[in-house]
């Protein structure tokens, strides 16, 4: 008899990495960007990053998250969140981009 370990169900449209990133996002980012990256303010609705930045989306995300945009109220997360936490959040943000 084979025993299979059970885990939490995968996030809709994603896997455990997306679920982990969603949890980190909702803990650290949702107060400005809305739950699950769905802000009613189009300027900070992170579901629109790919449309807004195209092939520069990854670089823009990394620069913005690490260095912040103090003039727009975005804090720098470098040194606050670990690299693996930022990567997990990026995995989640990637999962909410319309394709």
N, C-alpha and C positions, 0 to 999 in steps of 0.2 A: 504494500500500500504506500503510495506516494503522498507525502504531506506537503501542502502548498501554504506558504506564509501569506497572510493577508495584510494589506496596507490600506491606507485611506484611498478612496476612489480618486482616480486621476481628475484633474481639473477639466472642465468642459473645453474641448478643443486643444487640449494639451496633456502634458504628462506631469510627473512629480516635480520636475524642475520648474515648470510654469506655476504650479501650485505654490511652491516655496517662494518663488519670486513675487507672486500675487500677495502672499501673506506679508512679506517684507515691504512691498509697495504700500499696501493698505495701512501698515503700521507707521511708516516713515514719510510717505509722500501724499497720501490721499487727503490730508487736511488742506492742501492747496490744489492738487490735481484731480480731486474727486475719487470716490471709491472705484476701484478697478480701472483707473485712468480715464474715467468718463466725466470730465468736467463740462458743465453747461457753458463755460466761457471758452470759445473756440481758440483763444490765444494760448491756453494752457491745457487743452484737451490733448492728451498724449496719444490718443488713438489716431491722430492726424500727422504724426511725425514723418512717416514715410511719404505721404503726399506732400508735406511741406518741404522736406529736405532731400527727398529722393536718395540718390547714391551717397549723399553726405550725411545721412541720418546717423550712422554709427559714430562717426567722428564728432558730430554735433552733440549727440547724447553723452559720449565720454567726456568731452570738454566741459559741457554744461554741468554734469553731475559732479565731476571732480573739482572744478574751479568755481562753480556757481555762477550766478548772474546777479551780483549784489544790487545793481541799479534797478533790477526788476523784482527784487525780493527773494530770489532763489539762492539759498545758502550753498556753500561748498560742502560736499559730503566726503571728500577725501580726508582720511584720518578719523572720520566719524563712523562710516560704514567700511567694512573690509572689502577687499577686491572681490572676494567670492560673493558677498552680499550684493554688491553693485552688479556683478555678472548675473546673479539670479534675478534681480529687478529688471535688467535689460532683457533677459529671456522672457519674462512676463510681458514687458512692453512690446517686444517683437510679436508676441502672440496676439495682441489686440490690434495690430495693423491690418486694415483691409487689404486684401490681395486681389 
